[in-house]
Amino acid sequence: MKNEMKLTCLIVTVGMAAAPVLARAQDERAFTQLDTTVRLDRGGAVDLSLISGRIRVTGWDQANVKISASIESGLLRFSANSSRVTLSVDDEGNGHYRHRNVGEARFDVSVPRGSHLILEAVSGDVTAKGSQGEIEASSVSGDVDVSDGIRAVSVESVSGSAHAAQVNGNLHAETVSGDLRAENVSGNVQASSVSGDIRLVGIQSRDVRTETVSGNLDYTGTIEPSGRYGFESHSGTLKLNIPRNAGAQFSVETFSGSIDTDFPITLQPGTKRREGHMEFTIGDGRARVTAQTFSGEIIISNGSTTRREDE
């Protein structure tokens, strides 16, 4: 596009304050820096990726994207048009990453509220707040922390933690060995971890699907009429903290753990109660809840006890 800008910014400091300089050379090795402001259409995308370092994004009430970025070694690659802004790092300037030649990068970016964020790091932390748009955030070995997303939010980390808060829309959250936490979500929730704990607080959803292999799972939220809720852990404890006036049919099962509930339960007609497995109804029974763990406990609380641990 004729209005597309492609910049590689090179800064060389020799006893003086740094100032960004446009550079055509693709093989330079020096500190680099980018400070710029570009206009972005409402709902446009901001795509930020780095290998090592951190990404920090904040939403604001301007129609511009403001970027302050630096990298210790390698080059910053930047392009922008009215619908998309892209910033990444490249050690050779040829589009092929060579991790050993790329130093830490730091991205501080302000975006118009409503922007679609696409944030990726290999070995770095990713944070975003106040954007009030869709968010896709991931890191391999860093932490991911986002808030104030709408419509659809995705957070993923392999060996770091993942945290999402104030989500007015659907949430997909996934970790491998890190803990996962979500707060105040008003859409569908899918959350999974291999060895990390999952904690969901302030959830208002008709569809919740969670799974962890060796971690604990703690859910505090509503049980909506006609909602569907699934909680599963292989060796962790499941704690469900739900309102006293909830109405649902429960199917709970544990192989070697115990089942404990605050609710007076009504067994379904013809149901045979067997060790480690229960099917019962509370309230009007309109929602469906399944909870399964192989060797952990299942605790269903109505808030009348003090079993739930604080962070």
N, C-alpha and C positions, 0 to 999 in steps of 0.2 A: 504494500500500500504506500501511496506517495507520502502520506502523513505519518508513516512509521519511522521511528527513530531507533537506530542501533548505535549504542555507545559502548566503548570500552574505556574506562576512566583509569588513568595512571597518575599516581602522585609520587613525586620524589622529594623528600625533605632533606635539605642541606642547611641546617642551622636556622630554619625559618618556619613560619606557620604553614601547615599543609593547605594546598589549594588544588582542586581537581583539574586535571588537564586531559583533553581528549587525545586519545592515542590510536593510531592505526596499527602500530606494530603488534603482532600477535604473540611474540615470543619474549616479551619483557618480563623480568623477574624483579618485583619491587613492591613496596606497600601500595595499595590502591584504595581509592575512596570515591564515593559518589554522594553528592548532595543535590537533589533536584526536586522539582514539583511539577506534576503533569495533571492535566484535566482528565477525568474519567466520567463516562456516561453513567446515569443511575442504573444500578444493577450490574455494572461491569465487573470483570474478574481481575483479581490481583493474585498473581502466581509467583510465589517466592520459594526458592529451594537453595540449600547449601549442604556442604559436606560436614564441616566441623564449625561449631560456634553456637549462635543463637538467633532466633527470629522473634521479634516482639512487634505486635500489631495492635493499634488502638483506633477505634472508630471516632470520627469527629463530624461536625455539621458543615463541612465544606465540600465542594464538588471536585476537589483536587486530591491526588495522592502525593503525599510528601515522603520522600525517602532520604534517610541518612544511613549510609552503609560503608563498611570498610572491610578489608581483608588483609591478613598478614603477608600472604604470598599467593600467587595466582592472579587471575583477573576477574573483575566483575563484568558480567554480561547483562545488558539492560535493553529492553525494547518496550515501546509503548504506542498505543493508538487509543482512540476514543472509547473502545470497548474492552481493552485488555492491557494490563501492565505486567511485565515479566522481568524478574531479577533472579539471576543464578550465578554460580561461580564456575570458572573453567581455567585450569592451570596452563593450558596450551593455547586457549583462544580458538580451538578448532571444534568445540562441541563434545569432546571426549574427555571424561573425567579420569584423572590419574591421582588417586587419593593421596599418595605419598608426597606430591608436590603442592598440595593445597593447604594453606594455613587456616587458622580460625577466622571466621567471618562474623560480623555483627550487623544485623538488619534492624533498624528502628523505622517503622513505617506507620503513617497515619492514613486512614482510608475513609472515603465517604460512607456514611451509614447506609446499609443496604448492599454493600459490595459483596461479591462472592469470593471467599478466600480459599486459596489452594496453597497449603503450607507444608513443606517437606524438609526434613533434616535427616542426615545419616547418623552423625554423632553430635547431636546438639539439642537444646531445649527449644520448644515452640510455645509461645503464649499469644493469646488474642483476646481482646475484650472490647465491648462496645460497638462491634461492627454491625450488628442487627441485620445480618444476612446469612446465607448459607456458608458453612465452614467445612472444609476437608483438611484435617491436620494430622500429620504422622511424623514419627521419628523412630529410628532403629534402636539407638541406645540412649536417647534422651527422654526427658519428661515432656508431656503434652498437657497444656492447661488452657482451656478456652471457656468463654462465657458470652452470653448475650447473642447467641445464634438463633435464627428462625428458619422455619420450613424443614431444613434437613441439616444435621450436624453429624460429622464422622470424626472420631478421635481414635488413633491407633499408635501403639508403641510396642516394641519387642521386649527390650530389657528395662525400660523406664516405666514410670507411672502415667496414667491417663486420667484427666479430670475434666468434667464438663459441668457447667452450671448455668442456670437461667436460660434454659433452652425452650423456646416456644415453637416446638415442632418435633419431628422424629429424631431419635438419637441412635446411632450405631457406635458402639465403643468396644475396643478389643485390645488386650495385652497378652503377652506370653508369660513373662516372669515378674511383671510389675503389678502393683495394686491398681484397681480401677474404682473411680468414685464419680457419681453423678448426683447433682442436686437440682431440685426444682425444674423438672422436665414435664411438659404438658402434652407430649405426643407419644407415639409408639417407641418402645425401648428394646434394643437388642444389645446385650452385654455379655462378653465372654472373656475368660482368662484361663491359662493353663495352670500356673502355680501361684497366681496372685489372688488376693481377696477382692471381692466385689461388694461395694456399698452403694446402695441407691436410697436417696433421702428426698422426701418431698415430691414423690412421683404422682402425677395425675394422668393416668393412661388407661386405655382399654386393651392394650396389647403389650405385654412384657414377656420377653424371652431371655433367660439368663442361664449361663453354664460356666462352671469352673471345675477343673480336675482335682487339684489338691488344696484349693483355697476355701475360705469361708465366704458365705454370702449373707448379706444383711439387707433386707428390703423394708423401707418405711414409706407407705403411700396408700392411695385409695384402692378399693376394689370396686370398679364401676359395673353397673348392671350390664349384663351380656358381655362383659370383658373376658379376656383369655390371658391367663398368667401361668408361666412355666418356670420353675426353679430347679436347678439340677447341680449337684456336686458329687464327685466320686468319694472323696475322703474328708470333706469339710462339713462344717455345721451350717444349717440353714436357719436363719431367724427372720420370721415374717411379722412385722409390726403393722397391724391393720386396724381400721376403725371398729369400734364396738358394734356399729349398726350395719356392718358389711353383710352382704348376702351372697353366698357362693356354695357350690358343690366342690368339696375337696377330695383329692386322691393323693395320699401321702404314703411314702414307702422308704424304709431304711433297712438294710440287711443286718448290720450289727450295732446300730445306734438306737436311741430312744426317740419317742414321739411325745411331745408335751404341748398342750394347748390350754389357753385361758377360757376358750369358748365352750358353752354347753353344746354338745354335739348331738345330732340326730342321725343315726345310721340309716342308710337307704334300705327300703323294704327288700328282704331277701338277701341282704349283704351279710356275708360271713366274715367276722372279724378274725384276722389271723395275725400272728406275731410279726411286727415290723411293717404291717400294711393296714391302712384305714381308709375307708371311704365314708364321708359324712357330709352333712349339710348344716350351714349356719344361715340364719335369716331366711330370706326368700329363695336362696339357692340359685339365683339367676346367672351369676358369673361362674367360670370354671377355673379352678386352681389345681395345679399339679406340683408336687414337691418330692424330689427323689434324691437320696444320698445313699451311698453304699455303706460307709463306716462312720458317718457323722450323725449328729443329733438333728432333729427337726423341732423347732420351737415356734409356735404360733401365738403371738401376744396381742391382746386388745388394748394395751396401754395401761392396764390397771396394776401392772407389776413394775419393778425397777430392774428387770433383767438386762435391758438393753444398755450396752456400754457406750460411754461417750468416747469421742475421738481422743 
